[in-house]
Amino acid sequence: MPTKRFTFMSPEGHSLCARLDLPEGPHLGNALFAHCFTCSKDIAAARRIAQRLTAHGIAVLRFDFTGLGHSEGEFSNTGFSTNIDDLKAAAVSMSEQGFAPDILIGHSLGGAAVIAAAKSIQSAKAVVTIGAPFEPDHVTENFAHKHAEISETGSADVCLGGRSFTINESFLNDISSHKLDEAISTLGKALLVLHAPRDEIVSIDNAASIFLAAKHPKSFITLDDADHLITNPQDAEYAAEVISSWVTRYLDLRAPAPPPGAPEGITRVSEADPKGFLQDIMSGPHHHTLADEPEAYGGTNRGMSPYGFVSAGLGACTSMTIRMYARRKGWPLDHVSVDVCHEKVHAQDASSSSGEKIDRFQRKIRLEGNLTAEQRQKLLEIADKCPVHRTLERSNHIETSLAE
């Protein structure tokens, strides 16, 4: 996915490092992602979720909070309030570049932060939390054994995620002063709560409290066996798929209009991305689709391959021909489906005298209904009479010329 890297200034004057992941195809919406406590924008879950969202046409901004990752500032001088301020600054920076956030997504404490900041980000119409605590100070339970030392000396070094961080008393005071009840109940935006029942860092009770405090529209989706950091790639991809599907109900994520239609009877194919293989296909003035190649062959896998379209034509024509015949005969055919497999084989493998390779299409036809054995056999014979089948079987002539 294309990425734009840049920095923006926090209200405290620190340079914050950000990356904007962009869709390779149509750009349909924008999301602002807030990472978990003491994490960074480059945590695996954030990367994977951003990658899947961009595949759905949603640009995603990820940034490092003050004092974390590649951003300036001292983490020991930050708090939940500075996280909220950083989020607001990120939203302003996105808007200035023409990417005003439509969706706010927060992971863990980042989820609490996007709830707290949501009212100030007017462009956002939807909020998503992933493993978020109901009370922001829930994160302090991770170093509860250090609370007494922090109160006595003003600070203490704590180990979080295998790294050492200095936590000041001001951090404890600041985060304990924030309550999300009112922010959730007056959110005024669609809310999606994602949480894993077996989350050992932030229990599922937090998700229940957030959901109950929120007003409709709201939704809750379980992440099943996912851990708190969403380290399993499949869990991250599932979360992204859910978000992209859910948000279409609240955002206008319609793709841009296709290119001008081709005349009736003409199939027009034109490049959608000169750097790849993505093609816009117009069949007459009314029908539009995409063709592409798999990622393994340098494409973006956003449409069927050319041979996929050939197989689709054969399968569709076969199904239609069978249906027409059964309908005319009044036979009880409830449903028909056709699986088509295409491959290149040596001609001798196809019982031909030529030593060249030829194309082989294998069809597997499923007929459902109270049909007799004779009727099924007849429908199988009719399949070979479909026009596309006949076209593929006989020799063809293709004429090519340059357009004026």
N, C-alpha and C positions, 0 to 999 in steps of 0.2 A: 504494500500500500504506500502511496506517496506520502511523505512526511515533511512538514514545514517546522523548523526549529527556530525559536526566538526567545527573548526575555521580555519581561514587563516588570514594572516597579510596584512593590508593595506599599501600603500606606505609611510604613515605617521607613521607607527609602531603600529597601533591599531589592536587589535584582533577582527575580525569580525565574528559574529555567522552565521552559514549557516546550511541548511538541504537539503539533496539530496533525493528526492522522486524517488523511483525506480519502474519499472514495475514488476508485479508479473509473467508475461509471458516473451516472447521474448523481448530482449532489442534492439530496432531498431534505436534510435536516442537520442540526448541530447538537452535540452533547458536551457537557462539561463534567469531567470525572475527578472526584476527590479521593485520594488514596487513604489507606488505613494508617493508624497511629504508628509513628516512627518508620513508616515504610517510605517508598518513593514512587514517582510516576512510572518507573520501569519495572515494578513488581510484575511477576508473571501473569497474575490474574488480570491486572489492568491492561497489559499488552494484548492478551488473548481476547478480552472483551472488546477492546477497541478494534482489533482486527476484524472480528465478526460483524461489528456494527458498521464499519466502513463498507463491508461487502453488501450491506443493505442500504447503502447510500447516505449513511449518517457520519458526518465528520466528528471527530472526538478530540477534545483538548485535554491533555494530561499535563500536570505541572507539579513541581516539588514545592511543598510548603516551606516557609522560612526555616532555614537551618537544617534542611534535609536534602538528600540527593545532591544536585548540582546548584541549588539555590544558595544565595548569600544569607548571612545572619547567624546568630547563635541560637541553637535549639533551646538552650537553657533559659533564654529570655522570652520564649514564646508561650502561648497558652491557647485555650480553645477560642478565645476572642480573636487572637491573631489569625487563627485558621479561617474563621468566618470572614475577616477582613481580606485575607488573601484570596478567598473564593470570589468575593465581590470584585476585587481588582482583576481577577482572571476573566470574569464575565464582561467587564468593561473593555478589557483588551481584545477579547473575542469580537465584541460588537464593533469596535473601532476598525477591525479588519474585515467586517462584513460577515461575521460568523456568529451573530447573536445566539446564545444558547437557547435551544428549545427544551432540552432535557437536562436535568441535574442528576448525576449518578454518584452515590457515595458509598464507599466500602468501609465497614467498621466505624471508627470514629469519624471518618469522612462522611458516612451516612448521616450521623448526627449533625455534622457541620452543614451539609446541604439543606437539611430541614431548617436549621437556624437561619441560613442565609437566603432561603427561597423567596421570602416576601420582598427582599430588596432587589431581586433579579426579575424584573418585570417581564422580560421576553420569554422566560421559562413557563411552559404549560404543564410539565410533568416532572415528577420527582421519583427517583428509584433509590432504595436503600438495600445494601447487601450486608447481612450480618451486623447490622447497626445496633448500638445500645440505646435503650430508652432514656437512660440518664447518662450524660456525657462523662460524669466522674466514675462511671463503671470501669474505665480503663485503669484507674488508680489501684484497682484490686490486684493488678499484675505485679505491683510492688508494695503491697500492704505492709510487708515486714520492714519497709524503710520509712514508713510514715513518721514514726517517733523520732528517728534521726533527722528527718527533714524539718520537723517542728522545732527540734532543739537547736540545730546548727544552721537552719535556713536553706540547706540543700543536701543532696546525697547523690552518689553515683549508683545507678541501677542498671541491671543487665536485661535488655529486652531484645528478643530475637537473636541472641548471640552477640549483641553489640552493647557497648556501654554508653549511657546517656546521663547527663546531669539534670536532675529534676529539682527545681526551686520551690520554695514554699508558695511563692506567688502563683505558680502553676496550679497547685492544689486548691488555693483559694479561688482562682479564676474559674477553673472547671467545675468546682462544686457550686458556684453561683449560678450556673446555667441550668435551667429546667426546660424541657421540650414540650410539656403539656400544652401550653398555649400556642406555641409555634405549630404544633401538629394539628390542633383543633381548628386553627385559623389559617391553615396552609393555603387554601384557595386554589389548589392545583391537584391534578390527578396524582395518586400515590400508588406505587408498586413496592411491596415489601418482599424481599427475597431473603430466606434464612434457612439454615440447615438444622434439622432437629437434633443432630449430634454435635453441634458446635460446642466445643469445650471451653472456648474463650469468652464468647458472649452467648448465653443460653437462649433457647427459643422463647423463653418467657418475655424477653425484651421485644421480640417481633410481635407477640400477642399484645403487649402494652401499646406499642406504636399503632398497631392496626385498630385497636379498640378506641384509642384517643382520636383517630382521624375520622373525618367526615367523608362521605362519598363524593366523587368516585374514588374507590380504593380497591386494591387487589392484593392477595397474598399467594405466593408460590413457594413451595418447599423445595429445597435443594438436596433433599434426601441425604446421601452419605458424604456430602462435601464437607471438607474441614473449613476452619475459619478463614484461612488465607486462600481458599479456592485453588489449591496447588495442582489438582487434577485437571489437565487440559479439557477433558470432556465436560467437567462441571462448569468451567469458565465459558465454554462454547454454548452449553445449554442455557446458562444465564443470559448470554448475549442474544441468543435466538428468542428467548422469552421476552426480553426487553424490546427487541425490534418488532416483534409481533404485537405486543401489548400496546406500544406507544402509537401504533397506527390508528387506534380508536380516538386518540386525543390530538394528533397532529395530522396535518395535511401532507402526507408523504407520497403523493402521487408523482410518478415519474414525469419528466418533461414530455411534451408531445413528440411523437416520432417524426421522422422526416416527412416531407410532403409525399402523398401517396402516388403510387405508380398508376398508369392507366389500366383500365380493366383488361384482364388477360395478360398482363405483364408482371413478372416477378423481378423487382429491382433490389439489388444487393449493393450496399455502399459501406465503406469503412466507417466505423464509429470511433476507432482508436488506431491511428496510423502507427503507433509504437507497438501495438500488439496484433491480435487477430480478430478482435471483436467486430462483428458486422451487423448493420441494420438491414433487416429484410422486410420489404413492403410487397405484399401480394395484392395487386390492385390497389384501389383507394382506401380500403377499409381494414386490412389486416396487417399487423406489425408483429415481428418477433426478432429474436437475436440469434446469431450463430457465433460460435467461438471454438477454441481448442482447449483441451485440459491444461492445467497449470504445468504438468510435466512436459508439455510440448511448447511452452512459451505463451500460452493463452491465459485467460483469467477465469475460464470455466463458467461463464455467465450465460451460456446458451449451448444448444446441441452442436455437435461437430457436423461438418458437411455430410459424412456418411451416416450420421445419426438421423439427419433429415431424409436421406434416401430410405433408410430402414423405416422411419416413421411413415413415409409415403406408401411403402409396400404394406405395412401393417394396417394403416387406416383404410386403404383401398380394399384389402382383404376382408376386414371386418364389415365394411359397408356393403360389399358384394354379397357376403353371406347373409347379412340382415335383409337386403332387398329380396333375395330368393326365398328366404324363410317366410317373410311377410307376404309375398305373393302366393306362396303355397298354403299359408295359414298354419304353419307348423309352430308348436309350442317352444320356440327358442326364447328363453328368458334373458340370456346375456351371452355375449361373445367377446373374447379378448384374444389378442394375438401377440406373442413374444417373437421378436425378430433379432437374430444374431448375424452379424456380418463379419466375414473374414476373407483374407486372400489365401488361396490354396493353389497348389500345382495342378495344372489342367488334368494330368493323368489321374489325380485323386478324385476328379469329378467325372471320370469315365469318358475323357476326351482324348483324341489322338495327339493333340498339341502338347508340346513341352512347356508352354508358357503358363504363367500364373493367371488365374481368373478369379472373379469375385463369386463368393458363395454366400447366399442368404438362406438361413435356416429359420423356418417358421414353426412355432408350436401354437396350435389353435385350441382354445378352451371353449367348449360349448356347454351351456347350462340350460337345463329344461328337460321336460319329460319327452325326450326324443327317442325314437326307435333306433336300432343299430343301422337299419337301412337309411334312415334320414340323416344320421350323423355321417355315414359314408358319402352320401350324396352331397352334403354341405362341404365335406373335405374336397370333393372333386370340383365343386363350384369355386373354391378358393383359387384354383389354378386358372380360372377364367377372369380373374380381376384384371382390369386394364393395365395397372402398373406392373403386375406380374408379367403380362404379355410383353410390355415395353422392355422390361429388364431382360427377358429371355431372348428376344430377337436382337439382331444387330441394329445399331442406331447410327445416325449421321448428324453431327453437330456442325453448324455453320457459324463462323466467328468473323466479326468485322469491327473496325474502329468507328465509334460514333463521331459525328461532326462536332 
